[in-house]
Amino acid sequence: MSEIEEKAKAEQEAQIESKMIYEGRKFDVRVDEITLADGHSYKREIVVHPGAVVMIPVEASGQLILIKQWRRAARQILIELPAGTLEKGEDPLECAHRELQEEIKFAAGKMTDLGGFFSAPGICTEFLHLFLAEDLRESGLQADEHEFIELLRVMPEEALQMIERGEIVDAKSIAGITRYYLRNKLGIK
C-alpha cells in the first residue's frame, strides 16, 4: 500500500465528529473534526452541496450555445456553459433537461451523459454531471426571475480560443468544452 493510500485509509477509519455551522438555500457548511487512531486530530471545513448539472448544447450547425451571465461572487459577467443545481433527490438527467430550458429556452431531443467531475474537492462536495445536449428545439419555459442571461453561439474551436485568451474563465465551462472537443474532434471517448 502506498503512503497516500495509507493516509486515506487512516482518515476513512478515523473518528469523525461533524457539526453543521451554516444551512443555506444552495449549500451548507460543516466542520469535521477528524481524530486518527494515534490521537492526532485536525479540522476541515466542508461546503456541502447537492451537486449540479452542466450542459453542452450543440446546434445542428455545430455551434455551441454559451451564456453570458453576471456572477456576483466573481464580480463580472462570465461566459459559461448552461448549468444548474440539483434539487434534493432529483435525477441529474431530469435536472439537465429542466435547466437547459430555464437557462437557454431550448429543449434537447437527445441528452448524452458524459460523466462528471468535482468542482473543488479540497473544500466542497459538489459533483457536476456533464451532458451533451443535441437535437435542440425552442422551448417556452420561463427563465428564473433573478437570472439575466444572454446567449452566445460559437464554434468549438472558437470556444477553445476564448479559453486560451482568458475570455472563458469558468472552470466547469473549460472542462466541458475541452471534454466535448476531445470527444468529438479527436475521437477520445
FENJOFEN-V138303 format. One record per backbone hydrogen bond with DSSP energy under -1.0 kcal/mol. CO is the residue of the C=O (numbers start at 1). NH is the residue of the N-H. E is the energy in kcal/mol with one decimal. If there is no record, write none. Layout:
co->CO nh->NH e->E
co->CO nh->NH e->E
This chain:
co->2 nh->6 e->-2.2
co->3 nh->7 e->-2.3
co->4 nh->8 e->-2.3
co->5 nh->9 e->-2.4
co->6 nh->10 e->-2.3
co->7 nh->11 e->-2.0
co->8 nh->12 e->-2.5
co->9 nh->13 e->-1.9
co->15 nh->35 e->-3.0
co->17 nh->33 e->-2.9
co->19 nh->31 e->-2.7
co->22 nh->29 e->-2.5
co->27 nh->24 e->-1.5
co->28 nh->48 e->-2.8
co->29 nh->21 e->-2.4
co->29 nh->22 e->-1.6
co->30 nh->46 e->-3.3
co->31 nh->19 e->-2.1
co->32 nh->44 e->-2.2
co->33 nh->17 e->-2.4
co->34 nh->42 e->-1.8
co->35 nh->15 e->-2.2
co->36 nh->39 e->-2.3
co->40 nh->36 e->-3.1
co->42 nh->34 e->-3.0
co->44 nh->32 e->-2.9
co->46 nh->30 e->-2.8
co->47 nh->125 e->-2.5
co->48 nh->28 e->-2.4
co->51 nh->86 e->-2.4
co->52 nh->129 e->-2.8
co->53 nh->84 e->-2.0
co->54 nh->131 e->-2.7
co->56 nh->133 e->-2.0
co->57 nh->65 e->-2.1
co->59 nh->62 e->-2.4
co->63 nh->59 e->-2.9
co->64 nh->154 e->-2.0
co->66 nh->152 e->-2.5
co->67 nh->80 e->-2.9
co->68 nh->150 e->-2.0
co->69 nh->78 e->-2.9
co->71 nh->75 e->-1.7
co->71 nh->76 e->-1.3
co->76 nh->71 e->-2.4
co->78 nh->69 e->-2.3
co->80 nh->67 e->-3.1
co->82 nh->55 e->-2.7
co->84 nh->53 e->-2.8
co->87 nh->90 e->-2.4
co->91 nh->95 e->-2.5
co->92 nh->96 e->-2.6
co->93 nh->97 e->-2.0
co->94 nh->98 e->-2.3
co->95 nh->99 e->-3.3
co->96 nh->100 e->-2.2
co->97 nh->101 e->-1.5
co->98 nh->102 e->-2.4
co->99 nh->103 e->-3.0
co->100 nh->104 e->-2.4
co->101 nh->105 e->-1.2
co->105 nh->139 e->-2.8
co->107 nh->137 e->-2.1
co->110 nh->134 e->-3.2
co->112 nh->132 e->-2.9
co->115 nh->130 e->-2.8
co->117 nh->128 e->-3.4
co->120 nh->123 e->-2.2
co->120 nh->124 e->-2.4
co->123 nh->47 e->-3.5
co->126 nh->119 e->-1.7
co->127 nh->52 e->-2.1
co->128 nh->117 e->-1.9
co->129 nh->54 e->-2.8
co->130 nh->114 e->-3.2
co->131 nh->56 e->-2.7
co->132 nh->112 e->-2.7
co->133 nh->58 e->-2.8
co->134 nh->110 e->-2.0
co->135 nh->109 e->-1.9
co->137 nh->107 e->-3.2
co->144 nh->147 e->-1.5
co->150 nh->68 e->-2.9
co->152 nh->66 e->-3.5
co->154 nh->64 e->-3.8
co->155 nh->159 e->-2.1
co->156 nh->160 e->-2.2
co->157 nh->161 e->-1.9
co->158 nh->162 e->-2.4
co->159 nh->163 e->-1.9
co->160 nh->164 e->-2.3
co->161 nh->165 e->-2.4
co->162 nh->167 e->-2.7
co->162 nh->168 e->-1.3
co->163 nh->166 e->-1.3
co->170 nh->174 e->-2.4
co->171 nh->175 e->-2.7
co->172 nh->176 e->-2.4
co->173 nh->177 e->-2.8
co->174 nh->178 e->-2.1
co->175 nh->179 e->-2.5
co->176 nh->180 e->-2.5
co->177 nh->181 e->-2.6
co->178 nh->182 e->-2.7
co->179 nh->183 e->-2.4
co->180 nh->184 e->-2.7
co->181 nh->185 e->-2.7
co->182 nh->188 e->-2.5
